């Protein structure tokens, strides 16, 4: 009986080790994702300022159309959201390319 109990304890310890590794990987992923959100939010500010300035200076017709579309919301907010979306899209494309390159090297 004690042999079976020892095997069960050993199997349970292995599963606990796997769970700890999984939790560590999840923590690392969440920390990395939080840093990316922070980076995107900070990087989007100057990009939105540049985009807003460029539109208001050189494309008054487009700004008029955008203001109708935005229904009174500031153009800067729309530029900021668009900048964050662009940063994340770029990150997704780069990640996909890296994944494809890694698969090709391992083949």
Helices and strands as residue ranges (DSSP letters): H 2-58, H 60-70, H 75-106
